[in-house]
Amino acid sequence: MTATAPPVGEPDRTQPRNTPASPAAARLLRLLPAAVAALCGVLLYVSFPPRTLWWLALPAFAGLGWALRGRGWKAGLGLGYLFGLGFLLPLLVWTGVEVGPGPWLALAAIEAVFVALVGAGVSVVSRLPGWPLWAAALWTAGEAARARVPFEGFPWGKIAFGQADGLFLPLAAVGGTPVLGFAVVLCGFGLHEAVRAAVRARRTGRIRRSAAAAALLSVAVPVVGALAARPLVSAEAEDGTATVAVIQGNVPRAGLDFNAQRRAVLDYHARETERLAAEVEAGKADRPDFVLWPENSSDIDPFANADARAVIDRAATAIGAPISVGGVVERDGKLLNEQILWDPAKGPVDTYDKRQIQPFGEYLPLRSLIGAINDEWTSMVSQDFSRGTEPGVFTMAGTEVGLVTCYEAAFDWAVRSEVTDGAQLISVPSNNATFDRSEMTYQQLAMSRVRAVEHSRTVTVPVTSGVSAIIMPDGRITQKTGMFVADSLVQEVPLRSSQTPATRLGVAPEIVLVLVAAGGLGWAVAAGVRGRRAGGV
């Protein structure tokens, strides 16, 4: 009788196995894939900022490929979940800095479910020819889902955001974060397949050319593609230059109660602006064309409080340039996280309301249910913020400045909309004081570096407590501050108006990769059904 191959998605039990020396050894052997999956998740975390070990993502996915390949979907589900926990638990620890471990553990556990589903899918497609392609597309599909649900999504931890220092970064200009992340994952899975093919050839003395070619292409195509995309990355000025000032005023204290002294935060930013104005008058600093303050730099509503308005007016008059002020404003019964364009002669002349607001930080989903569990959590977000509806591009001294407020930088659409609306420069005003000295600020800074390359724009990052920075269109940080210090950055930066392929294509590359994932999964399921029917005849 001729042996039949196991159905796709089912474990391969036809190969001979070495008998372990003891029951204890057998148990350890069974635990090995789980340990490898969890440790590879930790390895992926280590590849993320503030470390510059971007290349560790490759062996992380190679190890995950070893753990998943040839296993049933149920095993893939569990192994994927372990990989997700190994990655997300340390990556998101900053979410529990001030509120305790409960929300952090819950967030990581929920987000890891998406990775678990990807793990199940990778196990199913791992028997297909060229499986790294289908597996990497599945990872991209998982990230696409995670960026949209639940509660408008949570894209933090996209593979692209760990590649700001990496070889593959130019691919962000080709197809945005989906293409960049896909290339990294494909190369990692391809690395595993290349090692597996080499080991098999060494053991048997034969090379399966199709498998070897698929492995080689999985590694080579992302690398060659990244090198080919380098001409898309440029820091040359297309529309002249502008001299920008980024203000970091600092906060009285870190933590959730930083805004208990809201007037102090406003005064700190006004004081740092006035200090810079004095340096400009003394010839010690260049005169800025415009000034950028961070999110929450005025949590006192300057439209409703004359004293706050007077403080901002005085700072704008001193520097003699328009200021983008981050304020908390109540208008028509709505609470808004708002950027306000403040002219030194006319006062407030334009506004941008944050569109992608943060669940459990700026609004509370399932408020009644959460209140029944812990009423302290509802008191932390006593009033929900409302969403803005329009892109925010301020005309500041003749420069079109696109506003992307803090959390919005993680969302592809929120950044792209400012560029397609005419932004020549992007500003990412943020407030990270809530998260103390955690890695969160460095993770967010890396996002801004990826966005700079993705859309070929200078990106400024004014933050209340640091790290504030100026980023060139090629992703290089040219200036940055420390954390929890008052400081200002002044620099002449290039302005650009051309659009990268990523800007023009928008969501299209992500849709294509999701369809590739669906096609691979459908093929694998159909092949599995045919295999089971053949085995039952």
Salt bridges, closest charged atoms under 4 A:
GLU111 OE1 - ARG146 NH1 3.24
ASP165 OD1 - ARG449 NH2 3.13
GLU193 OE1 - ARG69 NE 3.75
GLU193 OE2 - ARG196 NH2 3.03
GLU238 OE2 - ARG496 NH2 3.15
ASP257 OD2 - ARG253 NE 2.83
ASP267 OD1 - ARG263 NE 2.82
GLU272 OE2 - ARG275 NH2 2.53
GLU274 OE2 - ARG314 NE 3.40
GLU279 OE2 - ARG275 NH1 2.75
GLU281 OE2 - ARG287 NH2 2.80
GLU295 OE2 - LYS354 NZ 3.44
ASP307 OD2 - ARG263 NH1 3.11
GLU338 OE2 - ARG331 NH1 2.82
GLU362 OE1 - LYS354 NZ 3.01
ASP384 OD1 - ARG367 NH2 2.55
ASP412 OD2 - LYS158 NZ 3.01
ASP412 OD1 - ARG451 NH1 2.84
GLU418 OE1 - ARG355 NH2 3.15
GLU439 OE2 - ARG51 NH1 3.01
GLU454 OE1 - ARG451 NH1 2.73
GLU454 OE1 - HIS455 NE2 3.70
ASP474 OD2 - ARG476 NE 2.76
GLU510 OE1 - ARG148 NH2 2.69
